[in-house]
Amino acid sequence: MATTKTTTKRGQAAKAPTAAPVTKPTADKAQGLKVVPKRPGFRRAGYAFDDPAGSVIPLDDLTDDQYEALTTEPALVTHLVDLEEGAGQAQD
């Protein structure tokens, strides 16, 4: 039976990683989440990311769970962008 490692190389007790909960930000103006995949065709949270230049998803279209899934996924690069009023797309 295998056991989990509880010490580090120097004999110190290993600490369990603690992650702060990720919450969707709120803002006065329209914002979106720009998502750039590290490899084309990556799928997460009900979205497919094929464009190497990235896709912008309005924050209003994402649930808190989807926002957390996208922003904590190591295969995606994400950042917040301001949306042009009425356009629904970000200007870079």
Distance bins in CASP14 RR format, pairs under 12 A and 6 or more apart:
PFRMAT RR
TARGET T0000
AUTHOR 0000-0000-0000
RMODE 2
METHOD distances of the structure
MODEL  1
4 14 0 0 0 0 1 0 0 0 0 0 0
4 16 0 0 0 0 0 1 0 0 0 0 0
5 11 0 0 0 0 0 1 0 0 0 0 0
5 12 0 0 0 0 0 1 0 0 0 0 0
5 13 0 0 0 0 0 1 0 0 0 0 0
5 14 1 0 0 1 0 0 0 0 0 0 0
6 12 0 0 0 0 0 1 0 0 0 0 0
6 13 1 0 0 1 0 0 0 0 0 0 0
6 14 1 0 1 0 0 0 0 0 0 0 0
6 15 0 0 0 0 0 1 0 0 0 0 0
6 16 0 0 0 0 0 1 0 0 0 0 0
7 13 1 0 0 1 0 0 0 0 0 0 0
7 14 1 0 0 1 0 0 0 0 0 0 0
7 15 0 0 0 0 0 1 0 0 0 0 0
8 14 1 0 1 0 0 0 0 0 0 0 0
8 15 0 0 0 0 1 0 0 0 0 0 0
19 68 0 0 0 0 1 0 0 0 0 0 0
19 71 0 0 0 0 0 1 0 0 0 0 0
19 72 1 0 0 1 0 0 0 0 0 0 0
20 68 0 0 0 0 0 1 0 0 0 0 0
20 71 0 0 0 0 0 1 0 0 0 0 0
20 72 0 0 0 0 0 1 0 0 0 0 0
21 64 0 0 0 0 1 0 0 0 0 0 0
21 65 0 0 0 0 0 1 0 0 0 0 0
21 67 0 0 0 0 0 1 0 0 0 0 0
21 68 1 0 0 1 0 0 0 0 0 0 0
21 71 0 0 0 0 0 1 0 0 0 0 0
21 72 0 0 0 0 0 1 0 0 0 0 0
22 33 0 0 0 0 0 1 0 0 0 0 0
22 62 0 0 0 0 0 1 0 0 0 0 0
22 64 0 0 0 0 1 0 0 0 0 0 0
22 65 0 0 0 0 1 0 0 0 0 0 0
22 66 0 0 0 0 0 1 0 0 0 0 0
22 67 1 0 0 1 0 0 0 0 0 0 0
22 68 1 0 1 0 0 0 0 0 0 0 0
22 69 0 0 0 0 1 0 0 0 0 0 0
22 70 0 0 0 0 1 0 0 0 0 0 0
22 71 1 0 1 0 0 0 0 0 0 0 0
22 72 1 0 1 0 0 0 0 0 0 0 0
22 73 0 0 0 0 0 1 0 0 0 0 0
22 78 0 0 0 0 0 1 0 0 0 0 0
23 59 0 0 0 0 0 1 0 0 0 0 0
23 62 0 0 0 0 0 1 0 0 0 0 0
23 63 0 0 0 0 0 1 0 0 0 0 0
23 64 1 0 0 1 0 0 0 0 0 0 0
23 65 0 0 0 0 0 1 0 0 0 0 0
23 67 1 0 0 1 0 0 0 0 0 0 0
23 68 1 0 0 1 0 0 0 0 0 0 0
23 71 0 0 0 0 1 0 0 0 0 0 0
23 72 0 0 0 0 0 1 0 0 0 0 0
24 31 0 0 0 0 1 0 0 0 0 0 0
24 32 0 0 0 0 0 1 0 0 0 0 0
24 33 0 0 0 0 1 0 0 0 0 0 0
24 57 0 0 0 0 0 1 0 0 0 0 0
24 58 0 0 0 0 0 1 0 0 0 0 0
24 59 1 0 0 1 0 0 0 0 0 0 0
24 60 0 0 0 0 1 0 0 0 0 0 0
24 61 0 0 0 0 0 1 0 0 0 0 0
24 62 1 0 0 1 0 0 0 0 0 0 0
24 63 0 0 0 0 1 0 0 0 0 0 0
24 64 1 0 1 0 0 0 0 0 0 0 0
24 65 0 0 0 0 1 0 0 0 0 0 0
24 66 0 0 0 0 1 0 0 0 0 0 0
24 67 1 0 1 0 0 0 0 0 0 0 0
24 68 1 0 0 1 0 0 0 0 0 0 0
24 69 0 0 0 0 0 1 0 0 0 0 0
24 70 0 0 0 0 0 1 0 0 0 0 0
24 71 0 0 0 0 1 0 0 0 0 0 0
24 78 0 0 0 0 0 1 0 0 0 0 0
24 80 0 0 0 0 1 0 0 0 0 0 0
25 31 1 0 0 1 0 0 0 0 0 0 0
25 32 0 0 0 0 1 0 0 0 0 0 0
25 33 0 0 0 0 1 0 0 0 0 0 0
25 59 1 0 0 1 0 0 0 0 0 0 0
25 60 0 0 0 0 0 1 0 0 0 0 0
25 62 0 0 0 0 0 1 0 0 0 0 0
25 64 0 0 0 0 0 1 0 0 0 0 0
25 67 0 0 0 0 1 0 0 0 0 0 0
25 68 0 0 0 0 0 1 0 0 0 0 0
25 71 0 0 0 0 0 1 0 0 0 0 0
25 79 0 0 0 0 0 1 0 0 0 0 0
25 80 1 0 0 1 0 0 0 0 0 0 0
25 81 0 0 0 0 0 1 0 0 0 0 0
25 82 0 0 0 0 0 1 0 0 0 0 0
26 59 0 0 0 0 1 0 0 0 0 0 0
26 60 0 0 0 0 0 1 0 0 0 0 0
26 64 0 0 0 0 0 1 0 0 0 0 0
26 67 0 0 0 0 0 1 0 0 0 0 0
26 80 0 0 0 0 0 1 0 0 0 0 0
27 33 0 0 0 0 0 1 0 0 0 0 0
27 58 0 0 0 0 0 1 0 0 0 0 0
27 59 1 0 0 1 0 0 0 0 0 0 0
27 60 0 0 0 0 0 1 0 0 0 0 0
27 80 0 0 0 0 1 0 0 0 0 0 0
27 81 0 0 0 0 0 1 0 0 0 0 0
27 82 0 0 0 0 1 0 0 0 0 0 0
27 83 0 0 0 0 0 1 0 0 0 0 0
28 82 0 0 0 0 0 1 0 0 0 0 0
28 85 0 0 0 0 0 1 0 0 0 0 0
29 58 0 0 0 0 0 1 0 0 0 0 0
29 59 0 0 0 0 0 1 0 0 0 0 0
29 60 0 0 0 0 0 1 0 0 0 0 0
29 80 0 0 0 0 0 1 0 0 0 0 0
29 81 0 0 0 0 0 1 0 0 0 0 0
29 82 1 0 0 1 0 0 0 0 0 0 0
29 83 1 0 0 1 0 0 0 0 0 0 0
29 84 0 0 0 0 0 1 0 0 0 0 0
29 85 1 0 0 1 0 0 0 0 0 0 0
29 86 0 0 0 0 0 1 0 0 0 0 0
29 88 0 0 0 0 0 1 0 0 0 0 0
30 56 0 0 0 0 0 1 0 0 0 0 0
30 57 0 0 0 0 0 1 0 0 0 0 0
30 58 1 0 0 1 0 0 0 0 0 0 0
30 59 1 0 0 1 0 0 0 0 0 0 0
30 60 1 0 0 1 0 0 0 0 0 0 0
30 61 0 0 0 0 0 1 0 0 0 0 0
30 80 0 0 0 0 0 1 0 0 0 0 0
30 81 0 0 0 0 1 0 0 0 0 0 0
30 82 1 0 0 1 0 0 0 0 0 0 0
30 83 1 0 1 0 0 0 0 0 0 0 0
30 84 0 0 0 0 1 0 0 0 0 0 0
30 85 1 0 0 1 0 0 0 0 0 0 0
30 86 1 0 0 1 0 0 0 0 0 0 0
30 87 0 0 0 0 1 0 0 0 0 0 0
30 88 1 0 0 1 0 0 0 0 0 0 0
30 89 0 0 0 0 0 1 0 0 0 0 0
30 90 0 0 0 0 1 0 0 0 0 0 0
30 91 0 0 0 0 0 1 0 0 0 0 0
31 56 0 0 0 0 1 0 0 0 0 0 0
31 57 0 0 0 0 0 1 0 0 0 0 0
31 58 1 0 0 1 0 0 0 0 0 0 0
31 59 1 0 1 0 0 0 0 0 0 0 0
31 60 0 0 0 0 1 0 0 0 0 0 0
31 61 0 0 0 0 0 1 0 0 0 0 0
31 62 0 0 0 0 0 1 0 0 0 0 0
31 67 0 0 0 0 0 1 0 0 0 0 0
31 79 0 0 0 0 0 1 0 0 0 0 0
31 80 1 0 1 0 0 0 0 0 0 0 0
31 81 1 0 0 1 0 0 0 0 0 0 0
31 82 1 0 1 0 0 0 0 0 0 0 0
31 83 1 0 0 1 0 0 0 0 0 0 0
31 84 0 0 0 0 0 1 0 0 0 0 0
31 85 0 0 0 0 0 1 0 0 0 0 0
31 88 0 0 0 0 0 1 0 0 0 0 0
31 90 0 0 0 0 1 0 0 0 0 0 0
32 54 0 0 0 0 0 1 0 0 0 0 0
32 55 0 0 0 0 0 1 0 0 0 0 0
32 56 1 0 1 0 0 0 0 0 0 0 0
32 57 1 0 0 1 0 0 0 0 0 0 0
32 58 1 0 1 0 0 0 0 0 0 0 0
32 59 1 0 1 0 0 0 0 0 0 0 0
32 60 0 0 0 0 1 0 0 0 0 0 0
32 61 0 0 0 0 1 0 0 0 0 0 0
32 62 0 0 0 0 1 0 0 0 0 0 0
32 67 0 0 0 0 0 1 0 0 0 0 0
32 70 0 0 0 0 0 1 0 0 0 0 0
32 71 0 0 0 0 0 1 0 0 0 0 0
32 78 0 0 0 0 1 0 0 0 0 0 0
32 79 0 0 0 0 1 0 0 0 0 0 0
32 80 1 0 0 1 0 0 0 0 0 0 0
32 81 1 0 1 0 0 0 0 0 0 0 0
32 82 1 0 0 1 0 0 0 0 0 0 0
32 83 1 0 1 0 0 0 0 0 0 0 0
32 84 0 0 0 0 0 1 0 0 0 0 0
32 87 0 0 0 0 0 1 0 0 0 0 0
32 88 0 0 0 0 1 0 0 0 0 0 0
32 89 0 0 0 0 1 0 0 0 0 0 0
32 90 1 0 0 1 0 0 0 0 0 0 0
32 91 0 0 0 0 0 1 0 0 0 0 0
33 44 0 0 0 0 0 1 0 0 0 0 0
33 45 0 0 0 0 0 1 0 0 0 0 0
33 47 0 0 0 0 0 1 0 0 0 0 0
33 49 0 0 0 0 0 1 0 0 0 0 0
33 54 0 0 0 0 0 1 0 0 0 0 0
33 55 0 0 0 0 1 0 0 0 0 0 0
33 56 1 0 0 1 0 0 0 0 0 0 0
33 57 1 0 1 0 0 0 0 0 0 0 0
33 58 0 0 0 0 1 0 0 0 0 0 0
33 59 1 0 0 1 0 0 0 0 0 0 0
33 60 0 0 0 0 0 1 0 0 0 0 0
33 61 0 0 0 0 1 0 0 0 0 0 0
33 62 1 0 0 1 0 0 0 0 0 0 0
33 66 0 0 0 0 1 0 0 0 0 0 0
33 67 1 0 0 1 0 0 0 0 0 0 0
33 68 0 0 0 0 0 1 0 0 0 0 0
33 69 0 0 0 0 0 1 0 0 0 0 0
33 70 1 0 0 1 0 0 0 0 0 0 0
33 71 1 0 0 1 0 0 0 0 0 0 0
33 73 0 0 0 0 0 1 0 0 0 0 0
33 76 0 0 0 0 1 0 0 0 0 0 0
33 77 0 0 0 0 0 1 0 0 0 0 0
33 78 1 0 1 0 0 0 0 0 0 0 0
33 79 1 0 0 1 0 0 0 0 0 0 0
33 80 1 0 0 1 0 0 0 0 0 0 0
33 81 1 0 0 1 0 0 0 0 0 0 0
33 82 0 0 0 0 0 1 0 0 0 0 0
33 83 0 0 0 0 0 1 0 0 0 0 0
33 90 0 0 0 0 1 0 0 0 0 0 0
34 49 0 0 0 0 0 1 0 0 0 0 0
34 51 0 0 0 0 0 1 0 0 0 0 0
34 53 0 0 0 0 1 0 0 0 0 0 0
34 54 1 0 0 1 0 0 0 0 0 0 0
34 55 1 0 0 1 0 0 0 0 0 0 0
34 56 1 0 1 0 0 0 0 0 0 0 0
34 57 0 0 0 0 1 0 0 0 0 0 0
34 58 0 0 0 0 0 1 0 0 0 0 0
34 59 0 0 0 0 0 1 0 0 0 0 0
34 70 0 0 0 0 0 1 0 0 0 0 0
34 71 0 0 0 0 0 1 0 0 0 0 0
34 76 0 0 0 0 0 1 0 0 0 0 0
34 77 0 0 0 0 1 0 0 0 0 0 0
34 78 1 0 0 1 0 0 0 0 0 0 0
34 79 1 0 1 0 0 0 0 0 0 0 0
34 80 1 0 0 1 0 0 0 0 0 0 0
34 81 1 0 1 0 0 0 0 0 0 0 0
34 82 0 0 0 0 0 1 0 0 0 0 0
34 83 0 0 0 0 0 1 0 0 0 0 0
34 89 0 0 0 0 0 1 0 0 0 0 0
34 90 1 0 1 0 0 0 0 0 0 0 0
34 91 0 0 0 0 0 1 0 0 0 0 0
34 92 0 0 0 0 1 0 0 0 0 0 0
35 41 0 0 0 0 0 1 0 0 0 0 0
35 42 0 0 0 0 1 0 0 0 0 0 0
35 43 0 0 0 0 0 1 0 0 0 0 0
35 44 0 0 0 0 1 0 0 0 0 0 0
35 45 0 0 0 0 1 0 0 0 0 0 0
35 46 0 0 0 0 0 1 0 0 0 0 0
35 47 1 0 0 1 0 0 0 0 0 0 0
35 48 0 0 0 0 0 1 0 0 0 0 0
35 49 1 0 1 0 0 0 0 0 0 0 0
35 50 0 0 0 0 0 1 0 0 0 0 0
35 51 0 0 0 0 1 0 0 0 0 0 0
35 52 0 0 0 0 0 1 0 0 0 0 0
35 53 0 0 0 0 0 1 0 0 0 0 0
35 54 1 0 0 1 0 0 0 0 0 0 0
35 55 1 0 1 0 0 0 0 0 0 0 0
35 56 1 0 0 1 0 0 0 0 0 0 0
35 57 1 0 0 1 0 0 0 0 0 0 0
35 58 0 0 0 0 0 1 0 0 0 0 0
35 59 0 0 0 0 0 1 0 0 0 0 0
35 62 0 0 0 0 0 1 0 0 0 0 0
35 66 0 0 0 0 0 1 0 0 0 0 0
35 67 0 0 0 0 0 1 0 0 0 0 0
35 69 0 0 0 0 0 1 0 0 0 0 0
35 70 1 0 1 0 0 0 0 0 0 0 0
35 71 0 0 0 0 1 0 0 0 0 0 0
35 73 0 0 0 0 1 0 0 0 0 0 0
35 75 0 0 0 0 0 1 0 0 0 0 0
35 76 1 0 1 0 0 0 0 0 0 0 0
35 77 1 0 0 1 0 0 0 0 0 0 0
35 78 1 0 1 0 0 0 0 0 0 0 0
35 79 0 0 0 0 1 0 0 0 0 0 0
35 80 0 0 0 0 0 1 0 0 0 0 0
35 81 0 0 0 0 0 1 0 0 0 0 0
35 90 0 0 0 0 0 1 0 0 0 0 0
36 42 0 0 0 0 1 0 0 0 0 0 0
36 49 1 0 0 1 0 0 0 0 0 0 0
36 50 0 0 0 0 0 1 0 0 0 0 0
36 51 0 0 0 0 1 0 0 0 0 0 0
36 52 1 0 0 1 0 0 0 0 0 0 0
36 53 1 0 0 1 0 0 0 0 0 0 0
36 54 1 0 1 0 0 0 0 0 0 0 0
36 55 1 0 0 1 0 0 0 0 0 0 0
36 56 0 0 0 0 0 1 0 0 0 0 0
36 57 0 0 0 0 0 1 0 0 0 0 0
36 70 0 0 0 0 0 1 0 0 0 0 0
36 73 0 0 0 0 0 1 0 0 0 0 0
36 75 0 0 0 0 0 1 0 0 0 0 0
36 76 1 0 0 1 0 0 0 0 0 0 0
36 77 1 0 1 0 0 0 0 0 0 0 0
36 78 1 0 0 1 0 0 0 0 0 0 0
36 79 0 0 0 0 1 0 0 0 0 0 0
36 81 0 0 0 0 0 1 0 0 0 0 0
36 90 0 0 0 0 0 1 0 0 0 0 0
36 92 0 0 0 0 0 1 0 0 0 0 0
37 43 0 0 0 0 1 0 0 0 0 0 0
37 44 0 0 0 0 1 0 0 0 0 0 0
37 47 0 0 0 0 0 1 0 0 0 0 0
37 48 0 0 0 0 1 0 0 0 0 0 0
37 49 1 1 0 0 0 0 0 0 0 0 0
37 50 1 0 0 1 0 0 0 0 0 0 0
37 51 1 0 0 1 0 0 0 0 0 0 0
37 52 1 0 0 1 0 0 0 0 0 0 0
37 53 0 0 0 0 0 1 0 0 0 0 0
37 54 1 0 0 1 0 0 0 0 0 0 0
37 55 0 0 0 0 1 0 0 0 0 0 0
37 70 0 0 0 0 0 1 0 0 0 0 0
37 73 0 0 0 0 1 0 0 0 0 0 0
37 74 0 0 0 0 0 1 0 0 0 0 0
37 75 1 0 0 1 0 0 0 0 0 0 0
37 76 1 0 1 0 0 0 0 0 0 0 0
37 77 1 0 0 1 0 0 0 0 0 0 0
37 78 0 0 0 0 0 1 0 0 0 0 0
38 44 0 0 0 0 0 1 0 0 0 0 0
38 49 0 0 0 0 1 0 0 0 0 0 0
38 52 0 0 0 0 1 0 0 0 0 0 0
38 54 0 0 0 0 0 1 0 0 0 0 0
38 73 0 0 0 0 1 0 0 0 0 0 0
38 74 0 0 0 0 1 0 0 0 0 0 0
38 75 1 0 1 0 0 0 0 0 0 0 0
38 76 1 0 0 1 0 0 0 0 0 0 0
38 77 1 0 0 1 0 0 0 0 0 0 0
38 78 0 0 0 0 0 1 0 0 0 0 0
39 49 0 0 0 0 1 0 0 0 0 0 0
39 50 0 0 0 0 0 1 0 0 0 0 0
39 52 0 0 0 0 1 0 0 0 0 0 0
39 73 0 0 0 0 0 1 0 0 0 0 0
39 74 0 0 0 0 0 1 0 0 0 0 0
39 75 1 0 0 1 0 0 0 0 0 0 0
39 76 0 0 0 0 1 0 0 0 0 0 0
39 77 0 0 0 0 0 1 0 0 0 0 0
40 48 0 0 0 0 1 0 0 0 0 0 0
40 49 1 0 0 1 0 0 0 0 0 0 0
40 50 1 0 1 0 0 0 0 0 0 0 0
40 51 1 0 0 1 0 0 0 0 0 0 0
40 52 1 0 0 1 0 0 0 0 0 0 0
40 53 0 0 0 0 0 1 0 0 0 0 0
40 54 0 0 0 0 0 1 0 0 0 0 0
40 55 0 0 0 0 0 1 0 0 0 0 0
40 75 0 0 0 0 0 1 0 0 0 0 0
40 76 0 0 0 0 0 1 0 0 0 0 0
41 47 0 0 0 0 0 1 0 0 0 0 0
41 48 1 0 1 0 0 0 0 0 0 0 0
41 49 1 0 0 1 0 0 0 0 0 0 0
41 50 1 0 1 0 0 0 0 0 0 0 0
41 51 0 0 0 0 1 0 0 0 0 0 0
41 52 0 0 0 0 1 0 0 0 0 0 0
41 54 0 0 0 0 0 1 0 0 0 0 0
41 55 0 0 0 0 0 1 0 0 0 0 0
41 75 0 0 0 0 0 1 0 0 0 0 0
41 76 0 0 0 0 0 1 0 0 0 0 0
42 48 1 0 0 1 0 0 0 0 0 0 0
42 49 1 0 1 0 0 0 0 0 0 0 0
42 50 0 0 0 0 1 0 0 0 0 0 0
42 51 0 0 0 0 0 1 0 0 0 0 0
42 52 0 0 0 0 0 1 0 0 0 0 0
42 54 0 0 0 0 0 1 0 0 0 0 0
42 55 0 0 0 0 0 1 0 0 0 0 0
42 70 0 0 0 0 0 1 0 0 0 0 0
42 73 0 0 0 0 1 0 0 0 0 0 0
42 74 0 0 0 0 0 1 0 0 0 0 0
42 75 1 0 1 0 0 0 0 0 0 0 0
42 76 1 0 0 1 0 0 0 0 0 0 0
42 77 0 0 0 0 0 1 0 0 0 0 0
43 49 1 0 0 1 0 0 0 0 0 0 0
43 50 0 0 0 0 1 0 0 0 0 0 0
43 55 0 0 0 0 0 1 0 0 0 0 0
43 69 0 0 0 0 0 1 0 0 0 0 0
43 70 0 0 0 0 0 1 0 0 0 0 0
43 73 0 0 0 0 0 1 0 0 0 0 0
43 75 0 0 0 0 1 0 0 0 0 0 0
43 76 0 0 0 0 0 1 0 0 0 0 0
44 55 0 0 0 0 0 1 0 0 0 0 0
44 57 0 0 0 0 0 1 0 0 0 0 0
44 62 0 0 0 0 0 1 0 0 0 0 0
44 65 0 0 0 0 0 1 0 0 0 0 0
44 66 0 0 0 0 1 0 0 0 0 0 0
44 67 0 0 0 0 0 1 0 0 0 0 0
44 68 0 0 0 0 0 1 0 0 0 0 0
44 69 1 0 1 0 0 0 0 0 0 0 0
44 70 1 0 1 0 0 0 0 0 0 0 0
44 71 0 0 0 0 0 1 0 0 0 0 0
44 72 0 0 0 0 1 0 0 0 0 0 0
44 73 1 0 1 0 0 0 0 0 0 0 0
44 74 0 0 0 0 0 1 0 0 0 0 0
44 75 1 0 0 1 0 0 0 0 0 0 0
44 76 1 0 0 1 0 0 0 0 0 0 0
44 78 0 0 0 0 0 1 0 0 0 0 0
45 57 0 0 0 0 1 0 0 0 0 0 0
45 61 0 0 0 0 0 1 0 0 0 0 0
45 62 1 0 0 1 0 0 0 0 0 0 0
45 63 0 0 0 0 1 0 0 0 0 0 0
45 64 0 0 0 0 0 1 0 0 0 0 0
45 65 1 0 0 1 0 0 0 0 0 0 0
45 66 1 0 1 0 0 0 0 0 0 0 0
45 67 0 0 0 0 1 0 0 0 0 0 0
45 68 0 0 0 0 1 0 0 0 0 0 0
45 69 1 0 1 0 0 0 0 0 0 0 0
45 70 1 0 1 0 0 0 0 0 0 0 0
45 71 0 0 0 0 1 0 0 0 0 0 0
45 72 0 0 0 0 0 1 0 0 0 0 0
45 73 0 0 0 0 1 0 0 0 0 0 0
45 76 0 0 0 0 1 0 0 0 0 0 0
45 78 0 0 0 0 0 1 0 0 0 0 0
46 57 0 0 0 0 0 1 0 0 0 0 0
46 61 0 0 0 0 0 1 0 0 0 0 0
46 62 0 0 0 0 0 1 0 0 0 0 0
46 63 0 0 0 0 0 1 0 0 0 0 0
46 65 0 0 0 0 0 1 0 0 0 0 0
46 66 1 0 0 1 0 0 0 0 0 0 0
46 69 0 0 0 0 1 0 0 0 0 0 0
46 70 0 0 0 0 1 0 0 0 0 0 0
46 73 0 0 0 0 0 1 0 0 0 0 0
47 54 0 0 0 0 0 1 0 0 0 0 0
47 55 1 0 0 1 0 0 0 0 0 0 0
47 56 0 0 0 0 0 1 0 0 0 0 0
47 57 1 0 0 1 0 0 0 0 0 0 0
47 61 0 0 0 0 1 0 0 0 0 0 0
47 62 0 0 0 0 1 0 0 0 0 0 0
47 63 0 0 0 0 0 1 0 0 0 0 0
47 66 1 0 0 1 0 0 0 0 0 0 0
47 67 0 0 0 0 0 1 0 0 0 0 0
47 69 0 0 0 0 1 0 0 0 0 0 0
47 70 1 0 0 1 0 0 0 0 0 0 0
47 73 0 0 0 0 0 1 0 0 0 0 0
47 76 0 0 0 0 1 0 0 0 0 0 0
47 78 0 0 0 0 0 1 0 0 0 0 0
48 54 0 0 0 0 0 1 0 0 0 0 0
48 55 0 0 0 0 1 0 0 0 0 0 0
48 57 0 0 0 0 0 1 0 0 0 0 0
48 76 0 0 0 0 0 1 0 0 0 0 0
49 55 1 0 1 0 0 0 0 0 0 0 0
49 56 0 0 0 0 0 1 0 0 0 0 0
49 57 0 0 0 0 1 0 0 0 0 0 0
49 70 0 0 0 0 1 0 0 0 0 0 0
49 73 0 0 0 0 1 0 0 0 0 0 0
49 75 0 0 0 0 1 0 0 0 0 0 0
49 76 1 0 0 1 0 0 0 0 0 0 0
49 77 0 0 0 0 0 1 0 0 0 0 0
49 78 0 0 0 0 0 1 0 0 0 0 0
52 77 0 0 0 0 0 1 0 0 0 0 0
53 77 0 0 0 0 0 1 0 0 0 0 0
53 90 0 0 0 0 0 1 0 0 0 0 0
53 92 0 0 0 0 1 0 0 0 0 0 0
54 70 0 0 0 0 0 1 0 0 0 0 0
54 76 0 0 0 0 1 0 0 0 0 0 0
54 77 0 0 0 0 1 0 0 0 0 0 0
54 78 0 0 0 0 1 0 0 0 0 0 0
54 79 0 0 0 0 0 1 0 0 0 0 0
54 81 0 0 0 0 0 1 0 0 0 0 0
54 89 0 0 0 0 0 1 0 0 0 0 0
54 90 0 0 0 0 1 0 0 0 0 0 0
54 92 0 0 0 0 1 0 0 0 0 0 0
55 61 0 0 0 0 0 1 0 0 0 0 0
55 70 0 0 0 0 0 1 0 0 0 0 0
55 76 0 0 0 0 0 1 0 0 0 0 0
55 77 0 0 0 0 0 1 0 0 0 0 0
55 78 0 0 0 0 0 1 0 0 0 0 0
55 81 0 0 0 0 0 1 0 0 0 0 0
55 88 0 0 0 0 0 1 0 0 0 0 0
55 89 0 0 0 0 1 0 0 0 0 0 0
55 90 0 0 0 0 1 0 0 0 0 0 0
56 62 0 0 0 0 0 1 0 0 0 0 0
56 70 0 0 0 0 0 1 0 0 0 0 0
56 78 0 0 0 0 0 1 0 0 0 0 0
56 79 0 0 0 0 0 1 0 0 0 0 0
56 80 0 0 0 0 0 1 0 0 0 0 0
56 81 1 0 0 1 0 0 0 0 0 0 0
56 82 0 0 0 0 0 1 0 0 0 0 0
56 83 1 0 0 1 0 0 0 0 0 0 0
56 84 0 0 0 0 0 1 0 0 0 0 0
56 87 0 0 0 0 0 1 0 0 0 0 0
56 88 1 0 0 1 0 0 0 0 0 0 0
56 89 1 0 1 0 0 0 0 0 0 0 0
56 90 1 0 1 0 0 0 0 0 0 0 0
56 91 0 0 0 0 1 0 0 0 0 0 0
56 92 0 0 0 0 1 0 0 0 0 0 0
57 63 0 0 0 0 0 1 0 0 0 0 0
57 66 0 0 0 0 1 0 0 0 0 0 0
57 67 0 0 0 0 1 0 0 0 0 0 0
57 69 0 0 0 0 0 1 0 0 0 0 0
57 70 1 0 0 1 0 0 0 0 0 0 0
57 71 0 0 0 0 0 1 0 0 0 0 0
57 76 0 0 0 0 0 1 0 0 0 0 0
57 78 0 0 0 0 1 0 0 0 0 0 0
57 79 0 0 0 0 0 1 0 0 0 0 0
57 80 0 0 0 0 0 1 0 0 0 0 0
57 81 0 0 0 0 0 1 0 0 0 0 0
57 83 0 0 0 0 0 1 0 0 0 0 0
57 88 0 0 0 0 1 0 0 0 0 0 0
57 89 0 0 0 0 0 1 0 0 0 0 0
57 90 0 0 0 0 1 0 0 0 0 0 0
58 66 0 0 0 0 0 1 0 0 0 0 0
58 67 0 0 0 0 0 1 0 0 0 0 0
58 80 0 0 0 0 0 1 0 0 0 0 0
58 81 0 0 0 0 0 1 0 0 0 0 0
58 82 0 0 0 0 0 1 0 0 0 0 0
58 83 1 0 0 1 0 0 0 0 0 0 0
58 84 0 0 0 0 0 1 0 0 0 0 0
58 85 0 0 0 0 0 1 0 0 0 0 0
58 86 0 0 0 0 0 1 0 0 0 0 0
58 87 0 0 0 0 0 1 0 0 0 0 0
58 88 1 0 1 0 0 0 0 0 0 0 0
58 89 0 0 0 0 1 0 0 0 0 0 0
58 90 0 0 0 0 1 0 0 0 0 0 0
59 66 0 0 0 0 0 1 0 0 0 0 0
59 67 1 0 0 1 0 0 0 0 0 0 0
59 70 0 0 0 0 0 1 0 0 0 0 0
59 71 0 0 0 0 0 1 0 0 0 0 0
59 78 0 0 0 0 0 1 0 0 0 0 0
59 80 1 0 0 1 0 0 0 0 0 0 0
59 81 0 0 0 0 1 0 0 0 0 0 0
59 82 0 0 0 0 0 1 0 0 0 0 0
59 83 0 0 0 0 1 0 0 0 0 0 0
59 88 0 0 0 0 0 1 0 0 0 0 0
59 90 0 0 0 0 0 1 0 0 0 0 0
60 66 0 0 0 0 0 1 0 0 0 0 0
60 67 0 0 0 0 0 1 0 0 0 0 0
60 83 0 0 0 0 1 0 0 0 0 0 0
60 86 0 0 0 0 0 1 0 0 0 0 0
60 88 0 0 0 0 1 0 0 0 0 0 0
61 67 0 0 0 0 0 1 0 0 0 0 0
61 70 0 0 0 0 0 1 0 0 0 0 0
61 83 0 0 0 0 0 1 0 0 0 0 0
61 88 0 0 0 0 1 0 0 0 0 0 0
62 68 0 0 0 0 1 0 0 0 0 0 0
62 69 0 0 0 0 1 0 0 0 0 0 0
62 70 1 0 0 1 0 0 0 0 0 0 0
62 71 0 0 0 0 1 0 0 0 0 0 0
62 78 0 0 0 0 0 1 0 0 0 0 0
62 80 0 0 0 0 0 1 0 0 0 0 0
63 69 0 0 0 0 1 0 0 0 0 0 0
63 70 0 0 0 0 0 1 0 0 0 0 0
64 70 0 0 0 0 0 1 0 0 0 0 0
64 71 0 0 0 0 0 1 0 0 0 0 0
65 71 0 0 0 0 0 1 0 0 0 0 0
65 72 0 0 0 0 0 1 0 0 0 0 0
66 72 0 0 0 0 0 1 0 0 0 0 0
66 73 0 0 0 0 0 1 0 0 0 0 0
66 78 0 0 0 0 0 1 0 0 0 0 0
67 73 0 0 0 0 0 1 0 0 0 0 0
67 76 0 0 0 0 0 1 0 0 0 0 0
67 78 0 0 0 0 1 0 0 0 0 0 0
67 80 0 0 0 0 0 1 0 0 0 0 0
68 78 0 0 0 0 0 1 0 0 0 0 0
69 75 0 0 0 0 0 1 0 0 0 0 0
69 76 0 0 0 0 1 0 0 0 0 0 0
69 78 0 0 0 0 0 1 0 0 0 0 0
70 76 1 0 0 1 0 0 0 0 0 0 0
70 77 0 0 0 0 0 1 0 0 0 0 0
70 78 1 0 1 0 0 0 0 0 0 0 0
70 79 0 0 0 0 0 1 0 0 0 0 0
70 80 0 0 0 0 0 1 0 0 0 0 0
71 77 0 0 0 0 1 0 0 0 0 0 0
71 78 1 0 1 0 0 0 0 0 0 0 0
71 79 0 0 0 0 1 0 0 0 0 0 0
71 80 0 0 0 0 1 0 0 0 0 0 0
72 78 0 0 0 0 1 0 0 0 0 0 0
79 90 0 0 0 0 1 0 0 0 0 0 0
79 92 0 0 0 0 0 1 0 0 0 0 0
80 90 0 0 0 0 1 0 0 0 0 0 0
81 87 0 0 0 0 0 1 0 0 0 0 0
81 88 0 0 0 0 0 1 0 0 0 0 0
81 89 0 0 0 0 1 0 0 0 0 0 0
81 90 1 1 0 0 0 0 0 0 0 0 0
81 91 1 0 0 1 0 0 0 0 0 0 0
81 92 1 0 0 1 0 0 0 0 0 0 0
82 88 0 0 0 0 0 1 0 0 0 0 0
82 89 0 0 0 0 0 1 0 0 0 0 0
82 90 1 0 0 1 0 0 0 0 0 0 0
82 91 1 0 0 1 0 0 0 0 0 0 0
82 92 0 0 0 0 0 1 0 0 0 0 0
83 89 1 0 0 1 0 0 0 0 0 0 0
83 90 1 0 1 0 0 0 0 0 0 0 0
83 91 0 0 0 0 1 0 0 0 0 0 0
83 92 0 0 0 0 0 1 0 0 0 0 0
84 90 1 0 0 1 0 0 0 0 0 0 0
84 91 1 0 1 0 0 0 0 0 0 0 0
84 92 0 0 0 0 0 1 0 0 0 0 0
85 91 0 0 0 0 0 1 0 0 0 0 0
END
